[in-house]
């Protein structure tokens, strides 16, 4: 009857393996973050907030400078890169002669 009916299993087979690896890594990372946060829940909240801010800042500034952020964060990093230095901007500035 339905010559062109495609089953769910056939659709799943067409999805690349790299996608499933990325999904599995994302799930593992989320589970790991939840476990770490539960362990840290008993610590001083101010210390936890300061350490979290430092880690997020270092990673964020590295993404802005190197421009190696994840694809889904590119619009955010594009807006922030106007305010902070980037490696490409630094190299371009080094190529110009100093003004007298």
N, C-alpha and C positions, 0 to 999 in steps of 0.2 A: 504494500500500500504506500508507505512513505519511503520512497527510494532514496531521498536525500536527508533522512533523519540522522542526526549526529548525536551519539550518546555522550553523557557527561564524561565517561572514561576516555573517549576519543578526544574530547576537548582538553582534558587534563594532560594527555600524552603530548599534545602540541606545545605545551608551555615549556620553555627552555629549563634545563637543569639549573642554570645559574640563578634563576628566579627563586627556585625552591631552596637553594643554598642560602641566598640572602634572607629569605623568610625565616629559615631555621636559625641563622645567626642573630637576626633581630629578636626572635623569641628568647634565645639564650641570653642575650644582653639584657633584655627586660627582666627576665627571671633573676639574673645576677644582680642587677641594680636593686630589685625589690629585696633580695636576701641581704645585701650590704646595708640598705637603708633600715631594715628591721634590726640588724645588729647594732647600727649606730643610733637607733632611736633612744637608747638609754643614756647616751652621752649628753654633754652640755650642748644646748641648742645653738648658743652663740658660736661656739667653736665649730660646730657642724656647718653653720651658715657661712662662716668666714672661709673655711676650707673649701666648701662647695663653690663659693664666689671666686676663689683663687683658681681652682681647677677649670671652671667654666671660662674665666677670663683668659687664661693661658691658651686653652684650646681655641677659643674664639679669635684671639689676636693672631695665633698661628695660621688659622684658616684665612683671615683677612690678608696677612702679609704674604703667605705662600700661594693663596688662591687655590687651595686644594680641598675646599669644602665639599660636602655631599651635594649631589645635584639638586635635591629638594630645598636646600638652604641657599642656593645661588641668588635668588632675588633679595634675600635679607642681607647677604654679604655684599652684594652689589651696592646697596644703599649705604652700608657702613663703610665701604672701601673709599668713599669720597671724603671721609673724615680722618681716616687713619692711613699711614703709609703702606705701600705695597712693594713687593720686590721689583715688579716691572717699572713702577714709578721711580724707584730709587735708581735703577740701572739707567733709565732714560735721563734722569737728572745728572748722573755722572758723565754721560756722553757729551753734554753741552759744555762749552768753554765758560769759565767764570767771567762775570761782568766786571769791567774796570771801575 
